[in-house]
């Protein structure tokens, strides 16, 4: 079977770009060109270009992978996204990406692109841990490898914040136009988080640069939602059967997709609303809803699944006891949420349950279980603190924390940026028969949880019931 590229004959039933990708000009740089971006923002951009056109081609950059860049180039930057429903699968070819850059090999080229006046938006999906956020202060983590490296060698950055600051310094020196930096990662107030990190690094470098960034650069927040499992050989086989070509970048995803964006752009934007994006003044309510209901439930799934040998989220949902536990978790979250414009929260919960149970989506619990220290604060700790402050015992959130800690104790190889600290605490917890050593890890738990003896006792009780220590 021939490989997908611009010469491939695409069957009539497959959706394809309603524009000529070869004629697109760049207007966006996206950093973190993994599966989620390609099944989410790139699809929205495809639909925006089809609806209203414009110079909004995407230059995709990978901070680590060289292979994905080589594959994109080999396929003329085309790839397929298969949407998997309970009863039918449908494929579309995406053409909004027009260039791919491997930062490890083409750092100067990436910086040149970021400093190019044609680029008006930089979007980001690099995962929570890549930003180098200090868990205590919320600012720069000076011990983070990329942050430390980029502060020492600002002209040759390796991390996302260092790349942004160096690119902005070049834009300032060259007299370039303003720019919008749009974070699409699962961080509360993600735009403000990135703004703070960029300004802190810029201030350490040059006060005038920090002042220019404050004046000229916009950092809107956004909330993104679509389940995109890691692609497998089965994904690629399914795509080939639908599009009639070999696509090594094929992805599968669910029918549901959502993007809520603060409408604060420095130099225009694509018509993303053509793909269903919602533009609002404030994204906080949507973001909190998603982080606590969807992502919080995902963390519960992950550690339940790992504990009970259930490979996929759908497998967890197939166990009535576990499905009911997820519903109880959502019910515990609801009092912590503000009203969300045009969203019925009860209906949203029902919709989530249906999405989680989709038998066609193979979302691995092991994948979700990674990087717990970066995910638990916004998904579980924050609502737990709010329920405690309201006089509730927050027992449901203690359950999730206990499952997470039991996973940390049990797993041989922990994939987490604080893995070494966690495994030391796990050894001490087993020896002590108590979760206390975890609560003593600096910056792991917020003081409101760390100092609440009744809530900590609930965590201990849950761990004891699981025979985890």
C-alpha positions, 0 to 999 in steps of 0.5 A: 500500500502506498504512503499518504501524501499529496498524490494519494487518491482519497476515497470520496467518503473521506473528508479532506481539506477544502483548501489547497495545503500547498498554497497555505502561508504560515501564521501559527507556530505550534510547540508540542506537535503530538497526538492531541494537537493534531486531533484537536487544534489542527482540525479546528484550524482546518475547518477555519481555513475552509470557512474563511481562509487566511494565512494561518498555516501551522508550523509544528515544532517537536521539542523532543521527537525527530521521528514525528517530524520526519514522518510529517515531511515524508507525507507532505504534512498530511495525516488522518484522524479517525473519529470512532463512535459506538457504531461507525468510524469516519476519517478525515485528512488534515492539511493545516500543518505546512511545516514541521521542525525538530527543535533538537536539530533545528533550534535556530530555525525554530527561533527564526520562525518564532521571530518571523513577523508572519507568525501571529499566534504561538500555541502550546501543548507540551504537558504540564511538567514541561513548563518548569513550574515551582510547586510551592510558589507557582513561578519558575522552578529554578531546579527544573533542568530546562529552566536552569539550562535556559537561564544559564544559556538564554541564547540557546534554549532547550525548554519551552519557556526559554524558547519563548523568551529568546524568541520574544527578545529577538522580536523586540530587537527586530521591531516585530509586531505583537504576538499571542501565546495561547496555552492549551495544556491542562493547567488552571489559568493556563494563560496567566501561568505561562505569562508569569513564567515568561515574565519571570524569565525575561525579568531575570534577563532584561527588565526592558524585555519584560516590560515590552512583553507586558505591553505587547504580548497577549496570553489568553487562557483556553480549555481543550477537551477531546480524548485522543488515545496513543496511536497503535498498529491497530489505529494505523490499520483502521486508517489504511482501511478507510483512506486507502493509504499507509499513514504512519501518523494516523490518529483515532479519537472520539466524536466529542470535541471542545475548545473554549478560548478567551478572546484576547488576541494581539494580531488576529486569529483564525475563524476557529468558531467554524469548527465549534470553538467558543470565544468568551471573556473568561474561561475559568468556569469552563476550565474548572469544570473540565479539570475537576469533572473530566480530568479528575475522573480520569485520574480516578480511572487511571489508579483504579484501572492500574490497581485492578489490572484494567488496561483501558478506561472503557474496561473500568467503566464496564465494571458497575462498581467502578462506574458508580464510583466515578459517578459519586466522584462527579457528585462530590465535585459539583458543589465546587463548581460555579455555574458555567454559561450554556452548560447543564452540569448534570447533563455534562456529567451524563455525557462524560459517562457515555464518553468514558464508556465508548467501546471504540476508544482504547484510552490506556489507564497507564498513560493517564496515570503518568505525572501524578504530581503535575495533575493531582493539584488542580484535579483533586487537591483544589476541590478537596480543599474547597469541600473541607473549607465548606465543612465537608469531610472531602472523603471522596477526594481522600479516596482518589489520593489513597489510590494514587499513593497506593499506585506509587507504592506498587509500581516498579517504574514510576513515570513522574518528574518527582519519581525519586522523591515519591519512591523514597516516601513510598519506602518510608510509608511502607515501613511506617504503615502510614501515608505520613511520609508523603505529606512531608514531601516539600510542596507535594500537598498544599498546607490546607491538606498537609495540616488537616489531621482528620483528612489525612486520617481518611487517606490512611484509612483508605490505604489501610483498607486496600492493604497498600502499605 
